[in-house]
């Protein structure tokens, strides 16, 4: 008995969606790790606010990682879980130690640009396969991240 047997989705379309979700998962995992480093290493006059904000960002990223992995499982896939696999599949790269909050914000914006692009691709693939659950998930992610992009660009202006 498989979940996919009850969802009424075409397995060929689902495979494309799962592949996109796997790529998104890898990128989210590297993004999450980068955020942890930013949280730990930020210094300067903006320390208190930035330290707390980066913790909010990595908590959000961790929740999204879990949602993506669970969606992969719902669609009959097996989420990757090795960091070595994430690094191979991720367009987002690990960062070195960065302590300047402005440089960190620029890096976060660059990472969000990658994530939003991947989410739009998954949304498109899922939409073509009538997978409303994945479409809704990606739509929610994109909406929240677009607001974050707006706030970060306003901060850097």
GUROLUM-766768 format. One record per residue (C-alpha): residue in three letters; x, y, z. Coordinates in pm, 1 decimal. Layout:
<nodes>
{residuo = ALA&c1 = X&c2 = Y&c3 = Z} .
...
</nodes>
This chain:
<nodes>
{residuo = UNK&c1 = 0.0&c2 = 0.0&c3 = 0.0} .
{residuo = UNK&c1 = 145.2&c2 = 336.0&c3 = -109.8} .
{residuo = UNK&c1 = 30.2&c2 = 689.8&c3 = -46.8} .
{residuo = UNK&c1 = 59.1&c2 = 765.9&c3 = -417.1} .
{residuo = UNK&c1 = -205.4&c2 = 498.1&c3 = -490.1} .
{residuo = UNK&c1 = -460.5&c2 = 724.7&c3 = -322.2} .
{residuo = UNK&c1 = -355.2&c2 = 1067.1&c3 = -449.0} .
{residuo = UNK&c1 = -465.8&c2 = 1028.0&c3 = -809.3} .
{residuo = UNK&c1 = -141.1&c2 = 1168.0&c3 = -949.4} .
{residuo = UNK&c1 = 41.0&c2 = 1043.5&c3 = -1260.3} .
{residuo = UNK&c1 = 361.7&c2 = 866.3&c3 = -1147.0} .
{residuo = UNK&c1 = 562.1&c2 = 1013.0&c3 = -1440.9} .
{residuo = UNK&c1 = 471.5&c2 = 1366.2&c3 = -1339.0} .
{residuo = UNK&c1 = 532.5&c2 = 1285.6&c3 = -974.0} .
{residuo = UNK&c1 = 887.0&c2 = 1167.0&c3 = -1050.9} .
{residuo = UNK&c1 = 968.3&c2 = 1505.3&c3 = -1208.3} .
{residuo = UNK&c1 = 826.7&c2 = 1683.4&c3 = -905.3} .
{residuo = UNK&c1 = 1018.4&c2 = 1460.4&c3 = -663.2} .
{residuo = UNK&c1 = 1341.1&c2 = 1523.9&c3 = -854.8} .
{residuo = UNK&c1 = 1283.1&c2 = 1898.2&c3 = -822.8} .
{residuo = UNK&c1 = 1203.4&c2 = 1862.5&c3 = -453.2} .
{residuo = UNK&c1 = 1525.7&c2 = 1663.9&c3 = -401.0} .
{residuo = UNK&c1 = 1724.6&c2 = 1948.0&c3 = -558.3} .
{residuo = UNK&c1 = 1537.0&c2 = 2199.1&c3 = -343.8} .
{residuo = UNK&c1 = 1604.7&c2 = 1990.6&c3 = -32.3} .
{residuo = UNK&c1 = 1978.9&c2 = 1988.0&c3 = -102.3} .
{residuo = UNK&c1 = 1982.2&c2 = 2365.1&c3 = -146.5} .
{residuo = UNK&c1 = 1779.0&c2 = 2423.3&c3 = 168.7} .
{residuo = UNK&c1 = 2016.5&c2 = 2207.1&c3 = 372.2} .
{residuo = UNK&c1 = 2322.0&c2 = 2406.4&c3 = 259.6} .
{residuo = UNK&c1 = 2131.7&c2 = 2733.5&c3 = 309.4} .
{residuo = UNK&c1 = 2038.0&c2 = 2623.2&c3 = 662.4} .
{residuo = UNK&c1 = 2400.0&c2 = 2542.1&c3 = 744.5} .
{residuo = UNK&c1 = 2513.4&c2 = 2878.3&c3 = 610.5} .
{residuo = UNK&c1 = 2253.0&c2 = 3053.0&c3 = 825.4} .
{residuo = UNK&c1 = 2378.7&c2 = 2873.7&c3 = 1136.6} .
{residuo = UNK&c1 = 2728.5&c2 = 2999.3&c3 = 1062.5} .
{residuo = UNK&c1 = 2602.0&c2 = 3353.9&c3 = 1006.8} .
{residuo = UNK&c1 = 2416.0&c2 = 3338.6&c3 = 1338.5} .
{residuo = UNK&c1 = 2724.0&c2 = 3218.5&c3 = 1524.2} .
{residuo = UNK&c1 = 2976.4&c2 = 3450.2&c3 = 1364.1} .
{residuo = UNK&c1 = 2806.5&c2 = 3786.7&c3 = 1311.5} .
{residuo = UNK&c1 = 2979.1&c2 = 4073.7&c3 = 1494.7} .
{residuo = UNK&c1 = 2959.5&c2 = 4450.3&c3 = 1513.1} .
{residuo = UNK&c1 = 2702.9&c2 = 4713.7&c3 = 1601.3} .
{residuo = UNK&c1 = 2417.3&c2 = 4510.6&c3 = 1453.2} .
{residuo = UNK&c1 = 2506.2&c2 = 4197.0&c3 = 1651.4} .
{residuo = UNK&c1 = 2201.1&c2 = 4174.8&c3 = 1877.5} .
{residuo = UNK&c1 = 1941.2&c2 = 4224.3&c3 = 1606.4} .
{residuo = UNK&c1 = 2126.3&c2 = 4024.2&c3 = 1340.8} .
{residuo = UNK&c1 = 2205.5&c2 = 3734.5&c3 = 1574.4} .
{residuo = UNK&c1 = 1837.3&c2 = 3697.4&c3 = 1666.5} .
{residuo = UNK&c1 = 1714.5&c2 = 3745.3&c3 = 1308.1} .
{residuo = UNK&c1 = 1953.7&c2 = 3483.1&c3 = 1169.4} .
{residuo = UNK&c1 = 1823.5&c2 = 3238.3&c3 = 1428.9} .
{residuo = UNK&c1 = 1468.5&c2 = 3305.7&c3 = 1303.3} .
{residuo = UNK&c1 = 1588.6&c2 = 3243.0&c3 = 948.4} .
{residuo = UNK&c1 = 1755.4&c2 = 2911.5&c3 = 1028.2} .
{residuo = UNK&c1 = 1454.9&c2 = 2795.1&c3 = 1231.8} .
{residuo = UNK&c1 = 1235.5&c2 = 2874.8&c3 = 930.3} .
{residuo = UNK&c1 = 1476.3&c2 = 2696.4&c3 = 695.6} .
{residuo = UNK&c1 = 1477.2&c2 = 2389.3&c3 = 922.6} .
{residuo = UNK&c1 = 1096.8&c2 = 2378.3&c3 = 912.6} .
{residuo = UNK&c1 = 1102.4&c2 = 2407.2&c3 = 532.9} .
{residuo = UNK&c1 = 1359.8&c2 = 2126.8&c3 = 508.1} .
{residuo = UNK&c1 = 1122.7&c2 = 1903.7&c3 = 701.4} .
{residuo = UNK&c1 = 823.2&c2 = 2001.9&c3 = 486.9} .
{residuo = UNK&c1 = 1013.0&c2 = 1933.4&c3 = 163.8} .
{residuo = UNK&c1 = 1139.0&c2 = 1596.7&c3 = 289.7} .
{residuo = UNK&c1 = 789.7&c2 = 1497.6&c3 = 403.0} .
{residuo = UNK&c1 = 642.4&c2 = 1600.6&c3 = 67.8} .
{residuo = UNK&c1 = 900.0&c2 = 1380.7&c3 = -106.2} .
{residuo = UNK&c1 = 786.5&c2 = 1092.3&c3 = 115.0} .
{residuo = UNK&c1 = 417.5&c2 = 1163.8&c3 = 46.2} .
{residuo = UNK&c1 = 491.7&c2 = 1139.9&c3 = -324.3} .
{residuo = UNK&c1 = 662.5&c2 = 802.2&c3 = -282.5} .
{residuo = UNK&c1 = 1022.5&c2 = 923.8&c3 = -292.0} .
{residuo = UNK&c1 = 1301.5&c2 = 888.2&c3 = -40.2} .
{residuo = UNK&c1 = 1456.3&c2 = 1218.6&c3 = 66.3} .
{residuo = UNK&c1 = 1832.6&c2 = 1239.2&c3 = 39.9} .
{residuo = UNK&c1 = 1992.7&c2 = 1271.5&c3 = 380.3} .
{residuo = UNK&c1 = 2370.0&c2 = 1270.5&c3 = 329.7} .
{residuo = UNK&c1 = 2538.5&c2 = 1606.2&c3 = 339.3} .
{residuo = UNK&c1 = 2789.4&c2 = 1492.7&c3 = 77.8} .
{residuo = UNK&c1 = 2494.1&c2 = 1436.3&c3 = -159.5} .
{residuo = UNK&c1 = 2353.2&c2 = 1778.4&c3 = -73.8} .
{residuo = UNK&c1 = 2681.2&c2 = 1948.0&c3 = -157.1} .
{residuo = UNK&c1 = 2696.0&c2 = 1775.4&c3 = -496.4} .
{residuo = UNK&c1 = 2337.8&c2 = 1868.4&c3 = -585.9} .
{residuo = UNK&c1 = 2320.1&c2 = 2219.5&c3 = -440.9} .
{residuo = UNK&c1 = 2363.6&c2 = 2539.4&c3 = -639.0} .
{residuo = UNK&c1 = 2403.4&c2 = 2715.1&c3 = -304.4} .
{residuo = UNK&c1 = 2759.0&c2 = 2670.2&c3 = -183.6} .
{residuo = UNK&c1 = 2897.8&c2 = 2656.6&c3 = 166.3} .
{residuo = UNK&c1 = 3029.2&c2 = 2987.4&c3 = 290.0} .
{residuo = UNK&c1 = 3344.5&c2 = 3055.4&c3 = 482.9} .
{residuo = UNK&c1 = 3323.1&c2 = 3235.8&c3 = 815.5} .
{residuo = UNK&c1 = 3153.8&c2 = 3570.8&c3 = 755.4} .
{residuo = UNK&c1 = 3103.3&c2 = 3820.2&c3 = 1037.8} .
{residuo = UNK&c1 = 2998.3&c2 = 4146.0&c3 = 867.0} .
{residuo = UNK&c1 = 2618.0&c2 = 4175.5&c3 = 875.1} .
{residuo = UNK&c1 = 2596.4&c2 = 4357.2&c3 = 538.4} .
{residuo = UNK&c1 = 2798.2&c2 = 4086.9&c3 = 365.4} .
{residuo = UNK&c1 = 2581.6&c2 = 3823.7&c3 = 533.1} .
{residuo = UNK&c1 = 2261.0&c2 = 3992.7&c3 = 415.5} .
{residuo = UNK&c1 = 2391.6&c2 = 3995.9&c3 = 58.1} .
{residuo = UNK&c1 = 2476.1&c2 = 3625.0&c3 = 84.3} .
{residuo = UNK&c1 = 2130.0&c2 = 3548.2&c3 = 221.5} .
{residuo = UNK&c1 = 1973.8&c2 = 3739.4&c3 = -69.1} .
{residuo = UNK&c1 = 2185.6&c2 = 3541.0&c3 = -315.9} .
{residuo = UNK&c1 = 2076.9&c2 = 3215.9&c3 = -151.2} .
{residuo = UNK&c1 = 1710.9&c2 = 3318.1&c3 = -151.6} .
{residuo = UNK&c1 = 1735.0&c2 = 3400.2&c3 = -522.0} .
{residuo = UNK&c1 = 1842.5&c2 = 3039.9&c3 = -586.8} .
{residuo = UNK&c1 = 1572.4&c2 = 2894.9&c3 = -362.0} .
{residuo = UNK&c1 = 1292.7&c2 = 3103.0&c3 = -513.4} .
{residuo = UNK&c1 = 1401.4&c2 = 3005.5&c3 = -863.3} .
{residuo = UNK&c1 = 1400.7&c2 = 2636.2&c3 = -771.7} .
{residuo = UNK&c1 = 1064.3&c2 = 2668.3&c3 = -597.7} .
{residuo = UNK&c1 = 914.4&c2 = 2827.6&c3 = -908.5} .
{residuo = UNK&c1 = 1042.3&c2 = 2536.1&c3 = -1118.6} .
{residuo = UNK&c1 = 894.9&c2 = 2283.0&c3 = -875.6} .
{residuo = UNK&c1 = 569.1&c2 = 2480.1&c3 = -869.1} .
{residuo = UNK&c1 = 552.2&c2 = 2472.1&c3 = -1249.1} .
{residuo = UNK&c1 = 627.8&c2 = 2099.6&c3 = -1268.0} .
{residuo = UNK&c1 = 378.7&c2 = 2019.1&c3 = -993.1} .
{residuo = UNK&c1 = 114.3&c2 = 2236.0&c3 = -1157.9} .
{residuo = UNK&c1 = 157.2&c2 = 2051.4&c3 = -1487.9} .
{residuo = UNK&c1 = 97.7&c2 = 1726.7&c3 = -1296.6} .
{residuo = UNK&c1 = -211.7&c2 = 1858.6&c3 = -1111.1} .
{residuo = UNK&c1 = -24.5&c2 = 1824.2&c3 = -779.9} .
{residuo = UNK&c1 = -203.4&c2 = 2093.1&c3 = -579.7} .
{residuo = UNK&c1 = -33.8&c2 = 1991.8&c3 = -253.4} .
{residuo = UNK&c1 = 313.8&c2 = 2067.0&c3 = -385.3} .
{residuo = UNK&c1 = 189.3&c2 = 2379.5&c3 = -566.2} .
{residuo = UNK&c1 = 46.0&c2 = 2514.3&c3 = -239.8} .
{residuo = UNK&c1 = 365.3&c2 = 2434.7&c3 = -50.4} .
{residuo = UNK&c1 = 585.0&c2 = 2609.7&c3 = -306.5} .
{residuo = UNK&c1 = 348.2&c2 = 2905.6&c3 = -326.5} .
{residuo = UNK&c1 = 363.8&c2 = 2950.4&c3 = 51.7} .
{residuo = UNK&c1 = 744.6&c2 = 2927.9&c3 = 49.4} .
{residuo = UNK&c1 = 774.5&c2 = 3182.4&c3 = -231.7} .
{residuo = UNK&c1 = 536.8&c2 = 3431.4&c3 = -68.2} .
{residuo = UNK&c1 = 725.9&c2 = 3424.8&c3 = 261.1} .
{residuo = UNK&c1 = 1066.5&c2 = 3448.0&c3 = 95.0} .
{residuo = UNK&c1 = 961.7&c2 = 3737.1&c3 = -128.3} .
{residuo = UNK&c1 = 873.7&c2 = 3930.8&c3 = 187.5} .
{residuo = UNK&c1 = 1213.1&c2 = 3845.9&c3 = 335.3} .
{residuo = UNK&c1 = 1384.2&c2 = 3963.9&c3 = 15.2} .
{residuo = UNK&c1 = 1194.6&c2 = 4291.0&c3 = 34.2} .
{residuo = UNK&c1 = 1297.2&c2 = 4343.9&c3 = 398.6} .
{residuo = UNK&c1 = 1660.8&c2 = 4257.4&c3 = 334.4} .
{residuo = UNK&c1 = 1689.1&c2 = 4483.6&c3 = 30.8} .
{residuo = UNK&c1 = 1525.8&c2 = 4764.2&c3 = 229.3} .
{residuo = UNK&c1 = 1778.5&c2 = 4708.3&c3 = 508.3} .
{residuo = UNK&c1 = 2069.7&c2 = 4728.6&c3 = 266.2} .
{residuo = UNK&c1 = 1934.9&c2 = 5044.9&c3 = 92.7} .
</nodes>
